[in-house]
Amino acid sequence: MDFFFEDLPSTSQSTPKKGPEDSRMREDTDHDSLRGKSSSVSTTDIQEQHSSSGIDDISRRAQELVEKINHNRTSDQNMIDSFQETLIEKVTEMCQQMKEHMYTVYEENSDNMQVKLQELSEVLESCTKLSHELLEASRALASLREGLAISQEIEL
């Protein structure tokens, strides 16, 4: 839609942005109207094009930000996954080392228990022998007492 503004005052209520492009357009429009020439491009068309390009720019920036956020999220997830894998490896390695140490301690304890059980067995065997010897000595003393008691009775 083309509007021709020659001698009409501007009735636009929107406030255009003050940038180099807007001031150049206003200068061109003012210059043309001063000379009495008609412009084939309207102010509304320029504002619509400027608004459209501004919206497109904002949309593009928003899309770029969303893509950047998604990229950062993917990067964070990859970092966490890598950390988790490394942590699992370290924990698994530590558990394996603990198992190996535990088995080493079990083996040392088993060896020590074997030595102690052997010593206990020898002590118990010795106690059994001493118990038998004591029983024999007790019987021998009992026999001696009986013999002594009989001989005292005979003497009496």
C-alpha positions in Angstrom: 0.0 0.0 0.0 1.5 3.3 -1.1 0.6 6.6 0.3 1.6 9.9 -1.1 2.3 12.7 1.3 2.9 16.1 -0.2 1.4 18.8 1.8 -0.3 16.7 4.6 1.0 17.0 8.1 2.1 13.9 9.8 -0.6 12.3 12.0 1.4 9.3 13.1 1.1 8.6 16.8 4.0 6.1 17.0 7.4 7.4 18.0 10.0 6.2 15.6 13.3 5.0 16.9 16.0 7.6 16.7 18.7 6.0 14.8 20.8 6.8 11.8 18.4 5.1 9.4 15.4 6.9 10.7 17.0 10.3 10.6 18.2 9.7 7.1 14.7 8.6 6.0 13.2 11.7 7.6 15.7 13.9 6.0 15.0 12.3 2.6 11.2 12.7 3.1 11.6 16.2 4.3 13.9 17.1 1.5 11.5 15.6 -1.1 8.4 17.3 0.4 10.3 20.6 0.5 11.0 20.2 -3.2 7.4 19.3 -3.8 8.1 15.8 -5.1 5.9 12.9 -4.1 7.5 9.9 -2.4 6.5 6.4 -3.6 7.5 4.8 -0.2 5.3 5.7 2.7 6.4 6.2 6.3 4.1 3.4 7.3 5.7 1.0 4.9 9.2 2.0 6.2 8.0 1.5 9.8 6.4 -1.9 9.0 9.6 -3.0 7.3 11.7 -1.7 10.2 9.4 -3.3 12.7 9.4 -6.6 10.7 13.2 -6.6 10.5 13.4 -5.8 14.3 11.0 -8.6 15.1 12.9 -11.0 12.8 16.2 -9.9 14.6 14.7 -10.4 18.0 13.3 -13.8 16.9 16.7 -14.8 15.5 18.4 -13.7 18.7 15.9 -15.6 20.8 16.4 -18.8 18.7 20.2 -18.4 19.0 19.9 -18.1 22.8 17.7 -21.2 23.0 20.2 -23.1 20.9 23.0 -21.9 23.1 21.1 -22.9 26.2 20.4 -26.3 24.7 24.1 -26.7 23.7 25.2 -25.8 27.2 22.7 -28.2 28.7 24.0 -31.0 26.4 27.5 -30.0 27.4 26.6 -30.1 31.1 24.9 -33.5 30.7 28.0 -34.9 28.9 30.2 -33.5 31.7 28.0 -35.1 34.4 28.0 -38.4 32.5 31.8 -38.4 32.2 32.1 -37.5 35.9 29.8 -40.4 36.7 31.7 -42.9 34.6 35.0 -41.7 36.1 33.5 -41.9 39.6 32.2 -45.5 39.0 35.6 -46.5 37.7 37.3 -45.1 40.8 34.8 -46.6 43.2 35.1 -50.0 41.5 38.9 -49.8 41.6 38.8 -48.8 45.3 36.4 -51.7 46.1 38.7 -54.2 44.3 41.7 -52.9 46.3 39.7 -53.2 49.5 38.7 -56.8 48.6 42.3 -57.7 47.8 43.4 -56.2 51.1 40.6 -58.0 52.9 41.6 -61.3 51.4 45.3 -60.7 52.4 44.2 -60.0 55.9 42.0 -63.1 55.9 45.0 -65.1 54.8 47.3 -63.7 57.4 44.7 -64.3 60.1 44.2 -67.8 58.9 47.9 -68.5 59.1 48.1 -67.0 62.6 45.0 -69.0 63.6 46.6 -72.2 62.2 49.8 -71.6 64.3 47.7 -70.9 67.4 45.5 -74.0 66.8 48.7 -76.1 66.4 50.0 -74.7 69.7 46.7 -75.3 71.4 46.6 -78.9 70.1 50.1 -79.4 71.5 49.1 -78.0 74.8 46.0 -80.1 75.0 48.0 -83.2 74.1 50.5 -82.3 76.8 47.6 -81.8 79.3 46.2 -85.2 78.4 49.5 -86.9 79.0 50.0 -85.1 82.3 46.4 -86.0 83.3 47.2 -89.7 82.6 50.5 -89.5 84.5 48.7 -87.8 87.4 46.0 -90.5 87.4 48.7 -93.2 87.4 50.6 -91.4 90.2 47.3 -91.1 92.1 46.7 -94.8 91.7 50.2 -95.6 92.8 49.8 -93.5 95.9 46.5 -95.2 96.6 48.1 -98.6 96.3 50.9 -97.5 98.6 48.4 -96.2 101.2 46.6 -99.5 101.0 49.8 -101.4 101.4 50.9 -99.2 104.2 47.6 -99.5 105.9 47.7 -103.3 105.7 51.2 -103.4 107.0 50.2 -101.2 110.0 47.4 -103.4 110.7 49.6 -106.4 110.7 52.0 -104.8 113.1 49.3 -104.0 115.4 
